[in-house]
């Protein structure tokens, strides 16, 4: 309680109490204790014995004038003055007592704020731990309470959740967090007035900090939509919370007392979900069936959606896809793709170690055969176009039906060749080889012995042309150009 500031001492006393956030009586008690410590030090400096009943001595201070007196019972034994060292001792005692009182007051203040969201500024860093300026106190921001994917720097202002007050090396410490699920709840309480009035209540929050959060909300007042209240008009409220959390995705679902309905809502955005619950030996298990096209949405990336849904509802969820090509997946984790990839890698490594190439599969061979057929058809079309262009006719582009017929015919030829016995193939290949050899020999003979008719033709080409057969040159006439006028 402040005293009336009639003197300079009283005014200074009130100012110091307001700055430190402590009561005036605490400061007066610190001064009294400092006076007794100074008196003890002064006696030792003067070489006097310290009385045996020193603990019974009391110090009194006038809160108006600031006069200090020391009494043994009712006897005033105040010395005429203190030495410099004794005065310094009194100062140290006063400062220590004020520091302890201030720290105790701050601890009491923030113990009442545990569970609240306040604003703070990153002050400094020591290793992976940051220290946050919270105003009167300094908060400790350890690594486990930091959000994955967030980067902090000095002078950055953020919202923090006061998690606890714990004893540290230097006394009580205020631990703050940004990965706690209650931070999301506190941010929505700041943005949504329906929460402060009690019309909307957030029942539970499941969060993976920096990635995704699921919130279950319920309305305690008829006519109030809990999901719409948290989302806000055009998503203004939820967007403000997402901006503070670093664009973390937030799913808001309505809370229900019926487990089947609540679990189906928690698995959103998956639709057409069928839930069957059972309890065995105290374990809550929910078997969920979804269609094949909704299975990936129900499980989520890396099983995140079903994992958060299980955490939010408190039920163990087993998801089973209905339809062709689906299998039961527990907690949204499937091992089939990983096993197939591992087997493919092992086969490739074995083939490389053996120095051979991996054998092509039937599907690969079929694709290569079709590619060769298409390539042959394209070459044939190109040759036809070139022949028509040399003959002076414009090339005509084949229609889609003609191209497909050509491809089908080529594939039929390939299949017929595959079915033909190997002996016949070898015989045909030998016959064709002999025919090609005879043709080549005939061409060689024809080129080495030219015919008699060709020889003079070549000789005549070297002779000079006959001038008599040529047309006479043009003779210039002197007739006037305007003869037609006559």
C-alpha positions in Angstrom: 0.0 0.0 0.0 1.6 3.4 -1.0 2.1 6.0 1.6 1.2 9.7 1.4 3.9 11.5 -0.5 4.4 14.5 1.8 8.2 14.3 1.7 10.9 13.4 -0.8 11.6 10.1 1.0 7.9 9.1 0.8 7.7 10.0 -2.9 10.9 8.0 -3.7 9.6 5.1 -1.7 6.3 5.0 -3.7 8.1 5.4 -7.0 10.5 2.5 -6.2 7.6 0.3 -5.2 5.7 0.9 -8.4 8.8 0.3 -10.6 9.6 -3.0 -8.9 6.0 -4.0 -8.6 6.2 -4.7 -4.9 4.5 -3.4 -1.8 5.9 -0.4 0.1 6.1 -2.5 3.3 8.4 -4.9 1.6 10.8 -2.1 0.9 10.6 -0.8 4.5 11.3 -4.3 5.8 14.4 -4.5 3.5 15.6 -1.2 4.9 15.2 -2.4 8.5 17.1 -5.6 7.8 19.9 -3.6 6.0 20.2 -1.2 9.1 20.8 -4.1 11.4 23.4 -5.6 9.0 25.1 -2.2 8.8 25.1 -1.9 12.7 26.7 -5.3 13.0 29.4 -4.5 10.4 30.1 -1.1 12.1 30.7 -2.8 15.5 33.2 -5.2 13.9 35.0 -2.4 12.2 35.3 -0.5 15.5 36.6 -3.6 17.3 33.7 -3.9 19.6 32.1 -7.2 20.6 28.8 -8.1 19.0 26.3 -8.5 21.8 24.9 -11.9 22.5 21.3 -10.6 22.3 21.9 -9.2 18.8 19.1 -11.2 17.3 16.7 -9.5 19.7 17.7 -6.0 18.4 15.1 -4.3 16.2 15.3 -1.5 13.7 12.6 1.1 13.1 12.1 3.5 10.2 9.9 6.5 9.8 8.0 6.2 6.5 7.6 10.0 6.3 11.1 11.3 7.2 13.1 8.2 6.6 14.9 8.3 10.0 16.3 4.9 11.1 16.7 3.9 14.8 18.0 0.7 16.4 16.5 -0.4 19.8 17.3 -3.0 22.4 13.9 -3.5 23.8 12.8 0.1 24.5 16.4 1.5 24.7 17.6 3.5 21.7 21.2 2.3 20.8 21.4 4.0 17.5 25.1 5.0 16.7 25.8 8.5 15.6 26.7 7.3 12.2 27.9 4.4 10.0 31.2 4.0 8.3 31.4 3.9 4.6 31.8 0.1 4.5 28.9 -0.4 6.8 26.8 1.9 4.5 27.8 -0.1 1.5 26.8 -3.3 3.2 23.3 -1.8 3.9 23.0 -0.9 0.2 23.8 -4.4 -0.9 21.3 -5.9 1.5 18.6 -3.6 0.3 19.3 -4.4 -3.4 19.3 -8.1 -2.8 16.1 -8.0 -0.8 14.4 -5.9 -3.5 15.6 -8.2 -6.3 14.2 -11.3 -4.4 10.9 -9.5 -3.8 10.6 -8.4 -7.4 11.3 -11.9 -8.7 8.8 -13.4 -6.3 6.2 -10.9 -7.4 6.8 -11.7 -11.1 6.6 -15.4 -10.4 3.3 -15.0 -8.7 2.0 -12.8 -11.5 2.9 -15.3 -14.3 1.7 -18.3 -12.3 -1.8 -16.8 -12.8 -1.1 -16.5 -16.5 -0.1 -20.1 -17.1 -2.3 -21.4 -20.0 -2.7 -17.9 -21.5 -1.4 -16.6 -24.8 0.7 -13.4 -24.7 2.9 -11.5 -27.1 6.7 -11.6 -26.8 9.8 -10.6 -28.7 12.9 -12.8 -29.3 15.7 -11.3 -27.3 18.7 -13.5 -27.6 19.8 -17.0 -28.4 22.0 -19.5 -26.5 22.5 -22.7 -28.5 19.1 -24.0 -29.5 17.3 -22.1 -26.7 15.8 -18.6 -27.2 15.0 -16.1 -24.5 11.8 -14.0 -25.0 11.1 -10.6 -23.6 7.6 -10.9 -22.1 7.6 -7.4 -20.5 8.4 -7.7 -16.8 9.8 -11.2 -17.2 12.1 -13.1 -19.5 10.6 -16.3 -20.9 12.6 -19.4 -21.9 11.8 -20.9 -25.3 13.5 -24.3 -25.4 14.0 -26.4 -28.5 11.2 -29.0 -27.8 8.7 -26.2 -27.7 9.6 -24.7 -31.0 7.7 -25.3 -34.2 9.2 -27.4 -37.0 9.8 -25.2 -40.1 9.9 -21.9 -38.2 13.0 -19.7 -38.1 13.5 -17.2 -35.4 15.7 -14.1 -35.2 16.4 -11.3 -32.8 13.7 -8.7 -32.5 11.0 -10.9 -34.0 7.6 -10.5 -32.3 5.3 -13.6 -32.0 2.5 -15.0 -29.9 3.6 -17.5 -27.2 1.7 -19.9 -25.0 2.8 -19.8 -21.3 3.2 -23.5 -20.5 4.7 -23.6 -17.0 6.8 -22.1 -14.3 9.8 -24.3 -13.5 12.9 -24.0 -11.3 16.0 -23.3 -13.3 19.7 -22.6 -12.5 18.9 -19.0 -11.7 15.6 -19.5 -10.0 12.1 -19.8 -11.4 11.8 -19.7 -15.2 8.7 -18.9 -17.4 8.6 -21.6 -20.1 6.8 -20.5 -23.3 5.8 -22.7 -26.3 4.7 -22.4 -29.9 4.2 -26.1 -30.5 1.5 -26.7 -27.9 -2.0 -27.5 -29.0 -3.4 -25.0 -26.5 -1.7 -22.2 -28.5 -4.3 -22.8 -31.3 -7.1 -22.7 -28.8 -5.9 -19.5 -27.3 -5.5 -17.8 -30.7 -9.1 -18.7 -31.6 -10.2 -17.3 -28.2 -8.6 -14.0 -29.1 -10.2 -13.9 -32.6 -13.7 -15.4 -31.9 -15.9 -13.4 -29.4 -18.4 -16.3 -29.2 -15.7 -18.3 -27.2 -15.4 -15.6 -24.6 -19.1 -15.3 -24.2 -19.5 -19.1 -23.9 -21.7 -19.6 -27.0 -19.0 -21.7 -28.7 -16.6 -24.1 -27.0 -13.5 -25.9 -28.3 -13.7 -29.4 -27.0 -10.4 -30.8 -28.1 -7.4 -30.0 -30.4 -5.1 -32.5 -32.2 -2.1 -30.9 -33.6 1.2 -31.6 -35.5 2.9 -28.3 -35.1 3.9 -26.7 -38.4 1.8 -29.0 -40.5 -1.8 -29.6 -39.6 -4.3 -29.2 -36.8 -7.8 -30.6 -36.2 -10.3 -28.8 -33.9 -13.6 -30.2 -32.6 -16.0 -27.4 -31.6 -19.5 -27.4 -30.1 -22.2 -24.8 -29.6 -23.8 -24.3 -26.3 -26.4 -21.9 -27.6 -29.1 -22.8 -30.1 -28.9 -21.1 -33.5 -25.1 -20.7 -33.3 -23.0 -22.6 -35.8 -19.7 -23.6 -34.1 -17.8 -24.3 -37.3 -19.0 -21.0 -39.0 -18.1 -19.0 -35.8 -14.5 -20.2 -35.9 -14.2 -19.8 -39.7 -15.7 -16.3 -39.8 -17.0 -14.4 -42.7 -15.0 -15.3 -45.8 -12.6 -17.2 -43.5 -11.3 -14.1 -41.9 -10.9 -15.5 -38.4 -9.3 -18.8 -39.3 -7.0 -17.0 -41.7 -5.7 -14.7 -39.0 -4.9 -17.8 -36.9 -3.2 -19.5 -39.8 -1.1 -16.4 -40.5 0.1 -16.4 -36.9 1.0 -20.1 -37.1 2.9 -19.8 -40.3 0.2 -21.1 -42.8 -0.5 -24.2 -40.8 -3.5 -26.1 -42.2 -6.5 -26.1 -39.8 -9.5 -28.5 -40.0 -12.6 -27.5 -38.0 -15.2 -30.2 -37.4 -18.4 -30.3 -35.2 -18.2 -32.3 -32.0 -20.7 -35.1 -31.4 -21.4 -37.3 -28.5 -22.0 -40.2 -30.9 -18.6 -41.9 -31.6 -19.6 -43.1 -35.1 -20.6 -39.6 -36.2 -17.7 -37.9 -34.5 -15.1 -40.3 -36.1 -16.7 -39.9 -39.5 -16.4 -36.1 -39.2 -12.8 -36.3 -37.9 -11.8 -38.2 -41.0 -12.8 -35.3 -43.3 -12.3 -34.4 -46.1 -13.1 -38.1 -46.8 -16.8 -38.7 -47.6 -19.1 -41.7 -47.5 -17.5 -43.1 -44.4 -19.0 -46.1 -42.6 -17.9 -46.6 -38.9 -18.4 -49.6 -36.7 -17.1 -49.4 -33.1 -16.2 -52.1 -30.6 -14.6 -52.2 -27.2 -12.5 -55.1 -26.2 -10.6 -55.3 -22.9 -10.9 -51.6 -22.4 -9.5 -50.8 -25.9 -11.6 -48.6 -28.2 -11.4 -49.7 -31.8 -13.2 -48.2 -34.7 -13.3 -50.1 -38.0 -13.9 -47.6 -40.9 -14.9 -48.5 -44.5 -14.5 -46.0 -47.3 -14.7 -46.2 -51.0 -11.6 -46.7 -53.1 -11.6 -43.2 -54.4 -11.8 -41.8 -50.9 -9.2 -44.0 -49.3 -6.2 -41.7 -49.9 -8.1 -38.7 -48.5 -9.1 -40.7 -45.3 -5.5 -41.8 -44.7 -3.8 -38.5 -45.6 -0.2 -37.9 -46.6 1.9 -40.3 -44.5 -1.1 -41.3 -42.5 -1.4 -37.8 -41.0 -5.2 -37.4 -41.4 -6.1 -40.7 -39.7 -3.4 -40.2 -37.1 -4.8 -36.8 -36.1 -8.4 -38.2 -36.2 -7.4 -41.0 -33.8 -5.7 -38.5 -31.5 -8.8 -36.1 -31.6 -11.4 -38.8 -30.9 -9.4 -41.1 -28.6 -10.3 -44.2 -30.7 -7.9 -46.5 -32.5 -9.0 -46.4 -36.2 -8.6 -49.2 -38.7 -9.4 -48.1 -42.3 -10.5 -50.6 -44.9 -11.1 -49.7 -48.5 -14.1 -51.1 -50.4 -13.8 -51.9 -54.1 -11.3 -53.5 -56.4 -7.6 -53.0 -55.8 -7.9 -51.9 -52.1 -6.7 -53.6 -49.0 -7.0 -53.0 -45.3 -4.7 -50.3 -44.0 -4.2 -49.8 -40.3 -3.6 -46.3 -39.1 -3.2 -45.2 -42.7 0.2 -46.8 -43.4 0.7 -49.2 -46.4 3.9 -51.2 -46.9 3.1 -52.6 -50.4 4.7 -49.8 -52.5 7.8 -49.7 -50.3 8.3 -53.5 -50.6 7.8 -53.4 -54.4 10.4 -50.7 -54.7 12.8 -52.5 -52.5 12.5 -55.7 -54.6 13.0 -53.8 -57.9 16.2 -52.2 -56.4 17.5 -55.6 -55.3 17.0 -57.1 -58.8 18.7 -54.2 -60.4 21.7 -54.4 -58.1 22.0 -58.2 -58.7 22.0 -57.7 -62.5 24.6 -55.0 -62.3 26.9 -57.2 -60.1 26.5 -60.1 -62.6 27.5 -57.8 -65.4 24.2 -58.4 -67.3 21.3 -56.2 -68.2 17.9 -56.9 -66.5 15.6 -59.0 -68.7 12.8 -57.0 -70.2 9.3 -57.8 -69.1 6.4 -58.9 -71.4 5.0 -55.4 -71.1 8.3 -53.8 -72.1 8.7 -56.1 -75.1 5.1 -55.4 -76.2 5.7 -51.7 -76.0 9.0 -52.0 -78.0 7.3 -54.1 -80.7 4.4 -51.6 -81.1 6.9 -48.8 -81.3 8.8 -50.6 -84.1 5.6 -51.2 -86.0 4.6 -47.6 -85.8 8.1 -46.6 -86.9 7.9 -48.8 -89.9 4.5 -47.5 -90.9 5.7 -44.0 -90.6 8.8 -44.7 -92.8 6.5 -46.3 -95.5 4.2 -43.3 -95.5 7.3 -41.0 -95.8 8.6 -42.9 -98.9 5.2 -42.7 -100.6 5.1 -39.0 -100.0 8.5 -38.6 -101.5 7.6 -40.6 -104.6 4.4 -38.6 -105.1 6.3 -35.3 -104.7 8.9 -36.4 -107.4 6.0 -37.2 -109.8 4.6 -33.7 -109.3 1.6 -34.8 -107.3 0.8 -33.3 -103.9 1.1 -35.8 -101.1 -2.1 -36.9 -99.4 -2.1 -37.3 -95.7 -3.5 -40.7 -94.6 -6.7 -40.7 -92.6 -6.9 -42.0 -89.0 -8.7 -45.2 -90.2 -6.0 -45.9 -92.9 -3.2 -45.5 -90.3 -4.9 -47.8 -87.8 -5.5 -50.4 -90.6 -1.9 -50.2 -91.6 -0.7 -50.6 -88.0 -3.1 -53.6 -87.5 -1.8 -55.2 -90.7 1.8 -54.8 -89.7 1.0 -56.3 -86.2 -0.7 -59.3 -88.0 2.4 -59.8 -90.1 4.6 -59.7 -87.0 2.4 -62.3 -85.3 2.4 -64.5 -88.4 6.2 -64.3 -88.5 6.3 -65.3 -84.8 4.1 -68.3 -85.4 6.0 -69.5 -88.5 8.2 -72.5 -87.7 11.9 -71.8 -87.4 12.9 -74.3 -90.2 10.7 -72.5 -92.8 12.1 -69.2 -91.6 15.7 -70.5 -92.1 14.8 -71.9 -95.6 13.3 -68.6 -96.7 16.2 -66.7 -95.3 18.7 -68.9 -97.3 16.6 -68.6 -100.5 16.4 -64.9 -100.2 20.1 -64.7 -99.5 20.9 -66.7 -102.7 18.6 -64.5 -104.8 20.2 -61.4 -103.4 23.6 -62.8 -104.2 22.7 -63.6 -107.9 21.3 -60.2 -108.3 24.4 -58.6 -107.0 26.6 -60.7 -109.3 24.4 -59.8 -112.4 24.7 -56.1 -111.5 28.5 -56.5 -111.3 28.7 -58.2 -114.7 26.5 -55.6 -116.3 28.6 -52.8 -115.0 31.9 -54.4 -116.1 30.8 -55.1 -119.8 28.8 -52.2 -121.3 26.8 -52.8 -124.5 27.9 -51.8 -127.9 25.1 -49.3 -128.3 26.2 -47.4 -125.3 29.8 -46.9 -126.4 29.2 -44.7 -129.5 26.7 -42.8 -127.6 29.3 -41.8 -125.1 31.7 -41.0 -128.0 29.2 -38.8 -129.8 28.7 -36.7 -126.8 32.3 -35.5 -127.1 31.9 -34.4 -130.7 31.1 -30.8 -131.7 27.5 -30.0 -132.5 26.3 -29.5 -136.1 26.0 -25.8 -136.8 23.7 -26.2 -139.8 20.9 -27.7 -137.7 21.0 -24.7 -135.4 18.5 -21.8 -135.9 19.8 -18.7 -137.6 20.6 -15.8 -135.4 18.2 -12.9 -135.0 18.8 -10.1 -137.5 18.1 -6.6 -136.7 15.9 -4.6 -139.1 15.8 -0.9 -139.7 12.1 -0.7 -140.2 10.4 1.9 -138.2 8.3 0.8 -135.3 5.2 2.6 -136.5 4.6 0.7 -139.7 1.2 -0.3 -138.6 0.1 3.3 -138.7 0.5 3.2 -142.5 
